[in-house]
């Protein structure tokens, strides 16, 4: 047993080599003394989901560049002025539109992560929550600048015009926040009503997309693209958690490869391993030492100096 200050990381008792949590086939258990490749610890279903999200995002991006059928659908939907057709929803829609902002979602995610971190005595939920939004800001911000799609006020859905509207930050924030919350609950609170949380958050995400269309702040493909980006980043967060679940107890593969290229990084390369001794076999390891007798008595030197 070990009383680690880092906590149990989701387990009741921490042992010297703790098992890795299995979350809906996302991670396979790692046996003691054996580390499997990350690819082998991710289920086939999860890999298919990641591939499907990537392909769908590429389709949307290519379509907005070539002004394909999805972009034509953007134009037709934007011609419908929701605020003029349903003015009674205007105040409510603008108020709810703020729910998809980071200033609202980041505190919610950090509160959930903080409660789980305190309950299970581990910083991992907080690290995953903070890392997810950091990566989201970098990825979405870079895509907005590189694609440069025009805002809806211009009635021109073309790209490379200096706009910063694709992908939608609202939809990507909602998908990533809800996904991380559900994943953390599955990881640390399997007895919680996770399905109810997931269903409720899905409704809120759809409502966020419809609200953006109502007030005309985004093209439809902006919102779809943002949701796909959020889903891909959620897969990345889960992959990171699976890949580093036992990093405190085993050296990760990238460190082993780095040490192979730069051997001086191996701090204990000159260490001496202990010799394994079979039960009752100490006689073959410890050499016999002849018995050492008492030292002879020293002569009395006073007689040689007598006057």
NUMAR-528769 format. One line per 5 residues: number of its first residue (from 1); their letters; for each residue y, z, x of N, C-alpha, C. Coordinates in nm, 3 decimals. Example, Ala and Ser with C-alpha at 12.3 -4.5 7.8 and 13.67 -1.06 7.14 Angstrom:
residues 2
1 = AS = -0.569/0.780/1.319/-0.450/0.780/1.230/-0.330/0.780/1.320; -0.225/0.708/1.285/-0.106/0.714/1.367/0.003/0.787/1.290
end
This chain:
residues 307
1 = XXXXX = -0.120/0.000/0.083/0.000/0.000/0.000/0.125/0.000/0.087; 0.234/-0.046/0.031/0.361/-0.044/0.104/0.472/-0.011/0.008; 0.561/0.075/0.050/0.677/0.112/-0.032/0.795/0.031/0.015; 0.798/-0.094/-0.024/0.902/-0.185/0.024/1.031/-0.164/-0.051; 1.146/-0.161/0.018/1.274/-0.147/-0.052/1.311/-0.269/-0.131
6 = XXXXX = 1.238/-0.377/-0.110/1.270/-0.501/-0.182/1.214/-0.500/-0.323; 1.130/-0.402/-0.355/1.079/-0.395/-0.490/0.947/-0.467/-0.506; 0.897/-0.467/-0.628/0.766/-0.523/-0.655/0.772/-0.669/-0.692; 0.893/-0.724/-0.713/0.910/-0.865/-0.745/0.828/-0.907/-0.865; 0.831/-0.822/-0.968/0.764/-0.858/-1.092/0.628/-0.798/-1.108
11 = XXXXX = 0.578/-0.724/-1.009/0.447/-0.663/-1.019/0.463/-0.512/-1.026; 0.364/-0.445/-1.088/0.372/-0.301/-1.103/0.359/-0.230/-0.969; 0.268/-0.275/-0.886/0.243/-0.213/-0.758/0.242/-0.321/-0.653; 0.309/-0.296/-0.542/0.313/-0.395/-0.435/0.210/-0.360/-0.331; 0.123/-0.453/-0.299/0.023/-0.435/-0.196/0.065/-0.515/-0.076
16 = XXXXX = -0.016/-0.505/0.032/0.022/-0.569/0.158/0.037/-0.718/0.143; -0.051/-0.785/0.067/-0.039/-0.928/0.041/-0.038/-0.946/-0.109; 0.079/-0.944/-0.174/0.085/-0.947/-0.321/0.047/-1.082/-0.375; -0.013/-1.087/-0.494/-0.044/-1.217/-0.555/0.082/-1.283/-0.605; 0.080/-1.414/-0.614/0.193/-1.492/-0.663/0.177/-1.508/-0.814
21 = XXXXX = 0.282/-1.484/-0.889/0.277/-1.493/-1.034/0.249/-1.636/-1.078; 0.168/-1.647/-1.181/0.137/-1.778/-1.237/0.217/-1.793/-1.365; 0.306/-1.891/-1.372/0.395/-1.910/-1.486/0.365/-2.043/-1.551; 0.282/-2.039/-1.659/0.252/-2.159/-1.736/0.213/-2.276/-1.646; 0.117/-2.251/-1.556/0.063/-2.353/-1.467/0.163/-2.407/-1.367
26 = XXXXX = 0.275/-2.338/-1.351/0.374/-2.385/-1.254/0.336/-2.344/-1.113; 0.267/-2.232/-1.097/0.229/-2.187/-0.964/0.083/-2.144/-0.966; 0.010/-2.184/-0.863/-0.129/-2.145/-0.848/-0.135/-2.025/-0.755; -0.232/-1.933/-0.777/-0.236/-1.813/-0.693/-0.272/-1.846/-0.549; -0.218/-1.765/-0.458/-0.245/-1.782/-0.317/-0.336/-1.669/-0.273
31 = XXXXX = -0.452/-1.700/-0.219/-0.545/-1.600/-0.174/-0.497/-1.540/-0.044; -0.549/-1.420/-0.012/-0.509/-1.352/0.110/-0.550/-1.433/0.231; -0.458/-1.448/0.324/-0.486/-1.521/0.447/-0.488/-1.670/0.432; -0.447/-1.722/0.317/-0.449/-1.866/0.295/-0.322/-1.907/0.222; -0.252/-2.009/0.270/-0.131/-2.058/0.208/-0.152/-2.202/0.168
36 = XXXXX = -0.141/-2.231/0.042/-0.160/-2.366/-0.007/-0.029/-2.442/-0.003; -0.041/-2.572/0.003/0.079/-2.654/0.000/0.149/-2.639/-0.135; 0.283/-2.653/-0.129/0.361/-2.637/-0.252/0.317/-2.739/-0.356; 0.287/-2.860/-0.313/0.245/-2.963/-0.407/0.120/-2.922/-0.483; 0.028/-2.852/-0.416/-0.095/-2.809/-0.482/-0.072/-2.693/-0.577
41 = XXXXX = 0.043/-2.626/-0.564/0.071/-2.510/-0.648/0.158/-2.547/-0.768; 0.195/-2.673/-0.782/0.269/-2.720/-0.897/0.175/-2.800/-0.986; 0.171/-2.769/-1.113/0.077/-2.835/-1.202/0.109/-2.983/-1.219; 0.010/-3.056/-1.261/0.028/-3.201/-1.284/0.128/-3.226/-1.396; 0.128/-3.141/-1.498/0.222/-3.156/-1.608/0.366/-3.141/-1.560
46 = XXXXX = 0.391/-3.045/-1.471/0.526/-3.025/-1.419/0.570/-3.145/-1.337; 0.480/-3.202/-1.260/0.516/-3.321/-1.181/0.547/-3.439/-1.272; 0.472/-3.453/-1.380/0.498/-3.562/-1.474/0.634/-3.544/-1.542; 0.667/-3.421/-1.575/0.797/-3.394/-1.638/0.910/-3.432/-1.542; 0.895/-3.395/-1.415/0.999/-3.428/-1.316/1.013/-3.579/-1.301
51 = XXXXX = 0.902/-3.650/-1.299/0.906/-3.797/-1.288/0.972/-3.859/-1.411; 0.936/-3.809/-1.530/0.994/-3.862/-1.653/1.145/-3.839/-1.659; 1.190/-3.721/-1.618/1.334/-3.693/-1.616/1.407/-3.783/-1.517; 1.346/-3.806/-1.402/1.409/-3.892/-1.300/1.421/-4.035/-1.349; 1.314/-4.087/-1.408/1.316/-4.224/-1.459/1.420/-4.239/-1.570
56 = XXXXX = 1.424/-4.142/-1.662/1.521/-4.148/-1.771/1.664/-4.144/-1.719; 1.690/-4.060/-1.619/1.825/-4.054/-1.563/1.863/-4.185/-1.496; 1.769/-4.246/-1.424/1.797/-4.374/-1.360/1.827/-4.482/-1.464; 1.755/-4.479/-1.576/1.779/-4.577/-1.682/1.921/-4.561/-1.737; 1.963/-4.437/-1.760/2.098/-4.413/-1.813/2.203/-4.457/-1.713
61 = XXXXX = 2.185/-4.424/-1.585/2.284/-4.459/-1.484/2.296/-4.611/-1.471; 2.181/-4.679/-1.466/2.184/-4.826/-1.455/2.251/-4.887/-1.578; 2.225/-4.832/-1.695/2.282/-4.887/-1.818/2.434/-4.877/-1.819; 2.490/-4.763/-1.775/2.636/-4.751/-1.778/2.701/-4.839/-1.672; 2.626/-4.876/-1.569/2.682/-4.967/-1.468/2.681/-5.112/-1.516
66 = XXXXX = 2.577/-5.149/-1.591/2.564/-5.289/-1.635/2.615/-5.307/-1.777; 2.669/-5.201/-1.838/2.718/-5.208/-1.976/2.605/-5.252/-2.071; 2.493/-5.183/-2.062/2.375/-5.217/-2.141/2.382/-5.166/-2.283; 2.266/-5.165/-2.351/2.264/-5.126/-2.492/2.306/-4.981/-2.516; 2.275/-4.891/-2.423/2.318/-4.752/-2.441/2.470/-4.739/-2.435
71 = XXXXX = 2.533/-4.818/-2.349/2.679/-4.816/-2.341/2.741/-4.874/-2.468; 2.679/-4.978/-2.523/2.729/-5.033/-2.649/2.717/-4.931/-2.761; 2.610/-4.849/-2.756/2.596/-4.741/-2.854/2.706/-4.637/-2.835; 2.743/-4.613/-2.711/2.855/-4.522/-2.683/2.981/-4.567/-2.757; 3.009/-4.695/-2.748/3.131/-4.750/-2.807/3.128/-4.737/-2.959
76 = XXXXX = 3.013/-4.766/-3.019/3.003/-4.758/-3.166/3.019/-4.615/-3.214; 2.957/-4.520/-3.143/2.968/-4.380/-3.184/3.111/-4.329/-3.167; 3.177/-4.374/-3.061/3.313/-4.325/-3.036/3.413/-4.379/-3.138; 3.378/-4.488/-3.200/3.467/-4.541/-3.304/3.473/-4.450/-3.425; 3.371/-4.369/-3.443/3.372/-4.272/-3.553/3.456/-4.152/-3.510
81 = XXXXX = 3.562/-4.128/-3.577/3.654/-4.018/-3.546/3.615/-3.896/-3.629; 3.540/-3.806/-3.565/3.491/-3.689/-3.637/3.601/-3.599/-3.687; 3.705/-3.580/-3.606/3.813/-3.491/-3.647/3.888/-3.545/-3.768; 3.894/-3.676/-3.782/3.961/-3.735/-3.898/3.870/-3.736/-4.020; 3.739/-3.760/-3.995/3.644/-3.766/-4.106/3.612/-3.628/-4.163
86 = XXXXX = 3.600/-3.528/-4.075/3.568/-3.392/-4.117/3.668/-3.294/-4.056; 3.790/-3.292/-4.104/3.894/-3.207/-4.044/3.867/-3.058/-4.058; 3.785/-3.018/-4.153/3.758/-2.875/-4.173/3.680/-2.814/-4.057; 3.613/-2.897/-3.979/3.533/-2.847/-3.867/3.611/-2.845/-3.736; 3.734/-2.888/-3.739/3.808/-2.908/-3.615/3.827/-2.777/-3.537
91 = XXXXX = 3.876/-2.674/-3.603/3.901/-2.547/-3.534/3.773/-2.486/-3.479; 3.669/-2.489/-3.562/3.541/-2.432/-3.520/3.483/-2.511/-3.403; 3.493/-2.643/-3.406/3.435/-2.726/-3.302/3.503/-2.702/-3.167; 3.634/-2.694/-3.164/3.704/-2.669/-3.039/3.673/-2.531/-2.984; 3.652/-2.434/-3.073/3.616/-2.299/-3.027/3.474/-2.297/-2.969
96 = XXXXX = 3.381/-2.365/-3.039/3.244/-2.364/-2.988/3.229/-2.449/-2.862; 3.313/-2.546/-2.843/3.304/-2.631/-2.725/3.316/-2.551/-2.596; 3.382/-2.437/-2.602/3.396/-2.352/-2.483/3.267/-2.283/-2.443; 3.168/-2.280/-2.531/3.041/-2.215/-2.500/2.970/-2.287/-2.385; 2.987/-2.416/-2.374/2.921/-2.492/-2.269/2.989/-2.484/-2.134
101 = XXXXX = 3.097/-2.407/-2.122/3.167/-2.397/-1.996/3.101/-2.293/-1.905; 3.119/-2.312/-1.774/3.059/-2.221/-1.677/3.115/-2.079/-1.691; 3.242/-2.067/-1.731/3.302/-1.934/-1.743/3.232/-1.849/-1.848; 3.161/-1.912/-1.941/3.086/-1.839/-2.044/2.939/-1.825/-2.005; 2.880/-1.932/-1.952/2.737/-1.932/-1.926/2.698/-1.856/-1.800
106 = XXXXX = 2.783/-1.860/-1.697/2.749/-1.788/-1.573/2.736/-1.637/-1.597; 2.829/-1.572/-1.666/2.810/-1.428/-1.692/2.684/-1.399/-1.773; 2.653/-1.484/-1.870/2.532/-1.460/-1.950/2.408/-1.464/-1.862; 2.399/-1.566/-1.776/2.282/-1.579/-1.689/2.275/-1.465/-1.588; 2.388/-1.425/-1.533/2.387/-1.318/-1.434/2.352/-1.183/-1.497
111 = XXXXX = 2.392/-1.162/-1.621/2.355/-1.037/-1.689/2.204/-1.031/-1.709; 2.145/-1.140/-1.757/2.000/-1.143/-1.777/1.929/-1.124/-1.644; 1.973/-1.197/-1.541/1.911/-1.184/-1.410/1.928/-1.044/-1.353; 2.045/-0.984/-1.374/2.069/-0.849/-1.323/1.980/-0.746/-1.389; 1.961/-0.758/-1.520/1.872/-0.664/-1.591/1.730/-0.675/-1.538
116 = XXXXX = 1.681/-0.798/-1.521/1.545/-0.818/-1.469/1.534/-0.770/-1.325; 1.638/-0.792/-1.246/1.636/-0.748/-1.106/1.629/-0.596/-1.097; 1.706/-0.528/-1.179/1.704/-0.382/-1.177/1.572/-0.327/-1.228; 1.518/-0.390/-1.330/1.394/-0.340/-1.390/1.276/-0.357/-1.296; 1.274/-0.467/-1.221/1.160/-0.495/-1.134/1.191/-0.473/-0.986
121 = XXXXX = 1.309/-0.419/-0.956/1.347/-0.381/-0.820/1.332/-0.497/-0.722; 1.393/-0.610/-0.756/1.393/-0.726/-0.669/1.519/-0.807/-0.694; 1.574/-0.865/-0.586/1.694/-0.947/-0.596/1.664/-1.091/-0.633; 1.539/-1.130/-0.641/1.504/-1.270/-0.662/1.564/-1.329/-0.789; 1.563/-1.263/-0.906/1.626/-1.324/-1.025/1.774/-1.354/-1.004
126 = XXXXX = 1.847/-1.264/-0.938/1.990/-1.287/-0.915/2.010/-1.404/-0.819; 1.926/-1.411/-0.716/1.936/-1.521/-0.620/1.911/-1.655/-0.688; 1.808/-1.661/-0.772/1.778/-1.785/-0.843/1.892/-1.824/-0.937; 1.948/-1.726/-1.006/2.058/-1.755/-1.099/2.181/-1.808/-1.025; 2.218/-1.740/-0.918/2.336/-1.784/-0.842/2.312/-1.920/-0.777
131 = XXXXX = 2.193/-1.940/-0.722/2.163/-2.066/-0.656/2.163/-2.182/-0.754; 2.116/-2.159/-0.876/2.108/-2.267/-0.974/2.247/-2.321/-1.008; 2.345/-2.233/-1.028/2.479/-2.280/-1.062/2.552/-2.335/-0.940; 2.520/-2.285/-0.822/2.580/-2.342/-0.702/2.535/-2.486/-0.683; 2.405/-2.509/-0.698/2.352/-2.645/-0.684/2.405/-2.734/-0.796
136 = XXXXX = 2.416/-2.680/-0.917/2.466/-2.758/-1.030/2.608/-2.807/-1.003; 2.694/-2.718/-0.954/2.833/-2.758/-0.926/2.839/-2.868/-0.822; 2.757/-2.856/-0.718/2.759/-2.956/-0.611/2.708/-3.091/-0.662; 2.594/-3.090/-0.731/2.532/-3.216/-0.775/2.617/-3.284/-0.883; 2.654/-3.212/-0.986/2.732/-3.271/-1.095/2.869/-3.314/-1.044
141 = XXXXX = 2.933/-3.232/-0.963/3.063/-3.270/-0.909/3.057/-3.396/-0.825; 2.954/-3.407/-0.740/2.939/-3.527/-0.657/2.914/-3.651/-0.743; 2.831/-3.637/-0.846/2.802/-3.752/-0.933/2.927/-3.795/-1.010; 3.005/-3.700/-1.057/3.128/-3.735/-1.129/3.222/-3.818/-1.041; 3.236/-3.775/-0.916/3.328/-3.845/-0.825/3.274/-3.982/-0.787
146 = XXXXX = 3.144/-3.990/-0.756/3.087/-4.117/-0.711/3.081/-4.221/-0.823; 3.044/-4.178/-0.943/3.032/-4.274/-1.055/3.168/-4.308/-1.112; 3.257/-4.211/-1.123/3.395/-4.238/-1.163/3.409/-4.307/-1.297; 3.341/-4.256/-1.399/3.348/-4.320/-1.530/3.476/-4.282/-1.604; 3.530/-4.376/-1.679/3.655/-4.355/-1.752/3.635/-4.258/-1.868
151 = XXXXX = 3.740/-4.183/-1.900/3.737/-4.090/-2.012/3.735/-4.165/-2.145; 3.699/-4.093/-2.249/3.687/-4.155/-2.381/3.824/-4.196/-2.437; 3.931/-4.133/-2.393/4.064/-4.169/-2.444/4.103/-4.312/-2.410; 4.042/-4.366/-2.306/4.075/-4.503/-2.265/4.001/-4.607/-2.349; 3.900/-4.564/-2.424/3.813/-4.655/-2.501/3.747/-4.759/-2.410
156 = XXXXX = 3.733/-4.725/-2.282/3.670/-4.812/-2.185/3.560/-4.733/-2.112; 3.432/-4.760/-2.142/3.323/-4.680/-2.083/3.280/-4.728/-1.944; 3.359/-4.810/-1.879/3.320/-4.863/-1.748/3.324/-4.754/-1.642; 3.263/-4.784/-1.527/3.252/-4.688/-1.418/3.338/-4.732/-1.300; 3.341/-4.646/-1.197/3.418/-4.672/-1.075/3.566/-4.692/-1.104
161 = XXXXX = 3.615/-4.615/-1.201/3.757/-4.622/-1.237/3.833/-4.494/-1.205; 3.771/-4.406/-1.130/3.837/-4.282/-1.093/3.823/-4.170/-1.193; 3.746/-4.189/-1.300/3.726/-4.082/-1.397/3.623/-3.981/-1.348; 3.616/-3.869/-1.416/3.520/-3.763/-1.379/3.452/-3.712/-1.505; 3.387/-3.801/-1.577/3.332/-3.763/-1.707/3.179/-3.772/-1.712
166 = XXXXX = 3.119/-3.846/-1.620/2.972/-3.859/-1.618/2.917/-3.795/-1.491; 2.814/-3.709/-1.507/2.751/-3.660/-1.629/2.827/-3.542/-1.689; 2.794/-3.509/-1.811/2.863/-3.401/-1.881/2.825/-3.266/-1.821; 2.927/-3.188/-1.787/2.901/-3.055/-1.737/2.855/-2.960/-1.847; 2.902/-2.984/-1.970/2.862/-2.896/-2.081/2.711/-2.903/-2.106
171 = XXXXX = 2.657/-3.024/-2.119/2.514/-3.036/-2.150/2.428/-2.992/-2.031; 2.471/-3.023/-1.909/2.392/-2.981/-1.792/2.395/-2.829/-1.777; 2.509/-2.767/-1.805/2.519/-2.621/-1.800/2.425/-2.557/-1.902; 2.424/-2.610/-2.023/2.341/-2.552/-2.128/2.193/-2.563/-2.095; 2.151/-2.681/-2.050/2.008/-2.700/-2.020/1.965/-2.612/-1.904
176 = XXXXX = 2.043/-2.610/-1.797/2.004/-2.532/-1.680/2.006/-2.382/-1.710; 2.111/-2.335/-1.778/2.120/-2.192/-1.808/2.005/-2.146/-1.897; 1.982/-2.218/-2.006/1.872/-2.181/-2.094/1.738/-2.191/-2.026; 1.718/-2.296/-1.944/1.592/-2.312/-1.875/1.565/-2.201/-1.775; 1.668/-2.161/-1.700/1.649/-2.053/-1.602/1.622/-1.921/-1.673
181 = XXXXX = 1.691/-1.895/-1.783/1.666/-1.772/-1.858/1.522/-1.768/-1.908; 1.474/-1.878/-1.965/1.336/-1.883/-2.014/1.238/-1.865/-1.899; 1.265/-1.931/-1.787/1.174/-1.919/-1.672/1.169/-1.776/-1.619; 1.285/-1.711/-1.610/1.287/-1.573/-1.561/1.213/-1.480/-1.656; 1.226/-1.504/-1.786/1.152/-1.421/-1.881/1.002/-1.444/-1.868
186 = XXXXX = 0.960/-1.568/-1.851/0.819/-1.595/-1.830/0.769/-1.532/-1.700; 0.855/-1.532/-1.602/0.818/-1.481/-1.469/0.807/-1.329/-1.466; 0.899/-1.261/-1.536/0.906/-1.116/-1.524/0.878/-1.041/-1.654; 0.894/-1.107/-1.769/0.872/-1.040/-1.897/0.784/-1.128/-1.986; 0.657/-1.146/-1.949/0.571/-1.234/-2.027/0.549/-1.188/-2.170
191 = XXXXX = 0.572/-1.060/-2.196/0.552/-1.008/-2.332/0.673/-1.031/-2.421; 0.783/-1.079/-2.366/0.903/-1.102/-2.446/0.884/-1.223/-2.539; 0.970/-1.235/-2.638/0.962/-1.346/-2.733/1.029/-1.469/-2.672; 0.960/-1.525/-2.573/1.019/-1.634/-2.496/1.034/-1.759/-2.582; 0.936/-1.787/-2.666/0.944/-1.906/-2.750/1.064/-1.900/-2.844
196 = XXXXX = 1.092/-1.783/-2.895/1.207/-1.769/-2.984/1.337/-1.792/-2.908; 1.344/-1.741/-2.784/1.462/-1.764/-2.700/1.478/-1.911/-2.669; 1.366/-1.977/-2.633/1.372/-2.119/-2.599/1.414/-2.203/-2.718; 1.360/-2.173/-2.836/1.396/-2.250/-2.955/1.542/-2.228/-2.992; 1.589/-2.105/-2.984/1.728/-2.077/-3.015/1.824/-2.145/-2.919
201 = XXXXX = 1.789/-2.145/-2.791/1.877/-2.210/-2.693/1.875/-2.362/-2.709; 1.762/-2.417/-2.747/1.755/-2.562/-2.772/1.849/-2.601/-2.886; 1.855/-2.518/-2.990/1.946/-2.545/-3.101/2.091/-2.539/-3.053; 2.123/-2.441/-2.970/2.259/-2.430/-2.917/2.295/-2.550/-2.830; 2.198/-2.600/-2.754/2.224/-2.716/-2.668/2.252/-2.841/-2.751
206 = XXXXX = 2.171/-2.864/-2.854/2.194/-2.978/-2.943/2.329/-2.965/-3.012; 2.363/-2.844/-3.053/2.491/-2.820/-3.118/2.608/-2.848/-3.023; 2.590/-2.815/-2.896/2.694/-2.845/-2.796/2.715/-2.995/-2.783; 2.606/-3.072/-2.782/2.617/-3.218/-2.771/2.687/-3.276/-2.894; 2.649/-3.228/-3.012/2.711/-3.280/-3.134/2.860/-3.243/-3.140
211 = XXXXX = 2.894/-3.124/-3.091/3.034/-3.083/-3.091/3.117/-3.172/-2.999; 3.062/-3.207/-2.883/3.134/-3.295/-2.790/3.156/-3.433/-2.851; 3.055/-3.480/-2.925/3.071/-3.609/-2.992/3.174/-3.600/-3.105; 3.176/-3.487/-3.172/3.270/-3.470/-3.283/3.414/-3.474/-3.235; 3.444/-3.401/-3.127/3.582/-3.396/-3.079/3.613/-3.514/-2.987
216 = XXXXX = 3.510/-3.593/-2.953/3.532/-3.713/-2.873/3.561/-3.687/-2.727; 3.509/-3.579/-2.672/3.537/-3.547/-2.531/3.442/-3.616/-2.435; 3.331/-3.673/-2.486/3.233/-3.737/-2.399/3.171/-3.857/-2.469; 3.128/-3.953/-2.388/3.040/-4.057/-2.439/2.901/-3.997/-2.458; 2.822/-4.058/-2.544/2.687/-4.007/-2.569/2.604/-4.006/-2.440
221 = XXXXX = 2.614/-4.113/-2.361/2.535/-4.119/-2.238/2.580/-4.014/-2.136; 2.705/-3.971/-2.143/2.749/-3.860/-2.057/2.668/-3.734/-2.088; 2.652/-3.708/-2.216/2.582/-3.587/-2.259/2.432/-3.596/-2.231; 2.375/-3.714/-2.256/2.232/-3.732/-2.227/2.208/-3.722/-2.076; 2.294/-3.787/-1.999/2.280/-3.780/-1.854/2.295/-3.638/-1.802
226 = XXXXX = 2.388/-3.562/-1.857/2.404/-3.424/-1.816/2.282/-3.339/-1.846; 2.223/-3.360/-1.964/2.102/-3.286/-1.999/1.988/-3.319/-1.904; 1.975/-3.447/-1.866/1.870/-3.487/-1.773/1.893/-3.427/-1.635; 2.017/-3.425/-1.590/2.048/-3.363/-1.460/2.016/-3.214/-1.464; 2.052/-3.147/-1.573/2.019/-3.006/-1.586/1.870/-2.981/-1.584
231 = XXXXX = 1.792/-3.069/-1.648/1.648/-3.055/-1.646/1.590/-3.074/-1.508; 1.641/-3.171/-1.433/1.592/-3.194/-1.296/1.628/-3.076/-1.205; 1.747/-3.022/-1.220/1.785/-2.908/-1.138/1.703/-2.785/-1.175; 1.666/-2.772/-1.301/1.578/-2.663/-1.341/1.443/-2.675/-1.273; 1.390/-2.798/-1.267/1.265/-2.820/-1.195/1.279/-2.783/-1.048
236 = XXXXX = 1.394/-2.811/-0.990/1.418/-2.778/-0.849/1.421/-2.627/-0.828; 1.484/-2.555/-0.921/1.489/-2.409/-0.911/1.349/-2.350/-0.919; 1.268/-2.401/-1.010/1.131/-2.352/-1.023/1.051/-2.383/-0.897; 1.069/-2.504/-0.844/1.000/-2.542/-0.721/1.039/-2.450/-0.606; 1.168/-2.418/-0.595/1.214/-2.327/-0.490/1.151/-2.190/-0.506
241 = XXXXX = 1.142/-2.140/-0.629/1.084/-2.009/-0.652/0.936/-2.008/-0.615; 0.864/-2.114/-0.651/0.722/-2.122/-0.619/0.701/-2.132/-0.468; 0.784/-2.213/-0.402/0.766/-2.236/-0.259/0.798/-2.112/-0.176; 0.883/-2.023/-0.227/0.925/-1.907/-0.149/0.873/-1.777/-0.208; 0.775/-1.784/-0.297/0.728/-1.662/-0.365/0.668/-1.562/-0.267
246 = XXXXX = 0.600/-1.609/-0.161/0.537/-1.518/-0.066/0.598/-1.531/0.073; 0.725/-1.571/0.080/0.787/-1.595/0.209/0.802/-1.466/0.289; 0.808/-1.352/0.222/0.819/-1.225/0.293/0.690/-1.184/0.360; 0.578/-1.246/0.323/0.449/-1.204/0.373/0.380/-1.311/0.457; 0.420/-1.435/0.442/0.363/-1.544/0.523/0.475/-1.633/0.570
251 = XXXXX = 0.455/-1.694/0.683/0.557/-1.782/0.736/0.553/-1.916/0.663; 0.669/-1.967/0.619/0.670/-2.093/0.544/0.631/-2.210/0.634; 0.590/-2.319/0.570/0.542/-2.436/0.645/0.649/-2.493/0.735; 0.777/-2.490/0.687/0.882/-2.550/0.768/0.905/-2.472/0.895; 0.883/-2.338/0.892/0.898/-2.260/1.014/0.786/-2.291/1.113
256 = XXXXX = 0.664/-2.309/1.061/0.552/-2.342/1.148/0.574/-2.476/1.217; 0.626/-2.574/1.143/0.651/-2.704/1.205/0.765/-2.696/1.306; 0.868/-2.615/1.275/0.979/-2.601/1.368/0.934/-2.534/1.496; 0.847/-2.434/1.484/0.795/-2.367/1.603/0.710/-2.463/1.685; 0.637/-2.553/1.617/0.557/-2.650/1.690/0.645/-2.744/1.774
261 = XXXXX = 0.766/-2.776/1.722/0.858/-2.860/1.797/0.937/-2.781/1.901; 0.970/-2.657/1.866/1.049/-2.571/1.955/0.973/-2.442/1.978; 0.878/-2.442/2.072/0.791/-2.324/2.090/0.866/-2.197/2.126; 0.985/-2.207/2.186/1.056/-2.086/2.227/1.100/-2.001/2.109; 1.095/-2.058/1.985/1.131/-1.981/1.867/1.024/-1.879/1.830
266 = XXXXX = 0.903/-1.896/1.883/0.794/-1.804/1.853/0.814/-1.677/1.934; 0.859/-1.573/1.866/0.899/-1.451/1.938/0.779/-1.375/1.994; 0.661/-1.385/1.934/0.546/-1.308/1.980/0.439/-1.397/2.040; 0.480/-1.507/2.104/0.381/-1.599/2.157/0.306/-1.539/2.276; 0.365/-1.438/2.344/0.299/-1.377/2.458/0.227/-1.248/2.421
271 = XXXXX = 0.220/-1.220/2.294/0.155/-1.097/2.250/0.005/-1.102/2.273; -0.058/-0.987/2.290/-0.201/-0.977/2.314/-0.267/-0.927/2.187; -0.364/-1.002/2.139/-0.435/-0.962/2.019/-0.530/-0.848/2.050; -0.552/-0.762/1.953/-0.649/-0.655/1.969/-0.791/-0.712/1.969; -0.879/-0.650/2.044/-1.018/-0.696/2.051/-1.095/-0.639/1.934
276 = XXXXX = -1.154/-0.724/1.848/-1.232/-0.671/1.736/-1.357/-0.602/1.786; -1.385/-0.485/1.733/-1.500/-0.406/1.776/-1.590/-0.383/1.657; -1.715/-0.417/1.670/-1.810/-0.393/1.562/-1.836/-0.245/1.548; -1.888/-0.208/1.432/-1.914/-0.068/1.407/-2.018/-0.016/1.506; -1.987/0.095/1.569/-2.081/0.154/1.663/-2.087/0.081/1.795
281 = XXXXX = -1.996/-0.013/1.819/-2.003/-0.093/1.941/-1.901/-0.056/2.045; -1.848/0.064/2.042/-1.748/0.103/2.139/-1.805/0.113/2.280; -1.936/0.132/2.289/-1.996/0.144/2.420/-1.984/0.018/2.502; -1.978/-0.097/2.434/-1.966/-0.223/2.506/-1.824/-0.256/2.544; -1.728/-0.180/2.493/-1.587/-0.206/2.522/-1.534/-0.107/2.626
286 = XXXXX = -1.569/0.022/2.608/-1.522/0.126/2.698/-1.616/0.136/2.817; -1.568/0.113/2.935/-1.649/0.120/3.055/-1.679/0.266/3.089; -1.800/0.286/3.146/-1.836/0.422/3.186/-1.755/0.462/3.308; -1.697/0.579/3.305/-1.617/0.632/3.415/-1.693/0.748/3.477; -1.715/0.744/3.611/-1.790/0.855/3.674/-1.717/0.987/3.653
291 = XXXXX = -1.798/1.090/3.640/-1.742/1.223/3.616/-1.658/1.265/3.736; -1.544/1.317/3.712/-1.454/1.363/3.818/-1.466/1.513/3.829; -1.506/1.562/3.948/-1.520/1.705/3.970/-1.389/1.770/4.005; -1.395/1.901/4.020/-1.275/1.976/4.056/-1.237/1.948/4.202; -1.111/1.947/4.230/-1.064/1.922/4.367/-1.100/2.041/4.456
296 = XXXXX = -1.136/2.012/4.585/-1.171/2.123/4.676/-1.050/2.212/4.701; -1.084/2.339/4.735/-0.978/2.437/4.758/-0.904/2.404/4.887; -0.774/2.409/4.884/-0.694/2.377/5.004/-0.707/2.490/5.106; -0.715/2.456/5.235/-0.725/2.561/5.339/-0.599/2.647/5.344; -0.620/2.772/5.393/-0.508/2.866/5.402/-0.429/2.833/5.529
301 = XXXXX = -0.310/2.784/5.514/-0.229/2.741/5.628/-0.158/2.857/5.696; -0.163/2.975/5.637/-0.092/3.086/5.696/-0.151/3.130/5.829; -0.286/3.110/5.845/-0.350/3.151/5.969/-0.304/3.070/6.088; -0.270/2.946/6.067/-0.226/2.859/6.178/-0.087/2.891/6.221; -0.014/2.963/6.142/0.123/2.998/6.179/0.138/3.147/6.211
306 = XX = 0.022/3.214/6.228/0.032/3.359/6.257/0.095/3.382/6.393; 0.174/3.488/6.409/0.242/3.518/6.536/0.145/3.579/6.638
end
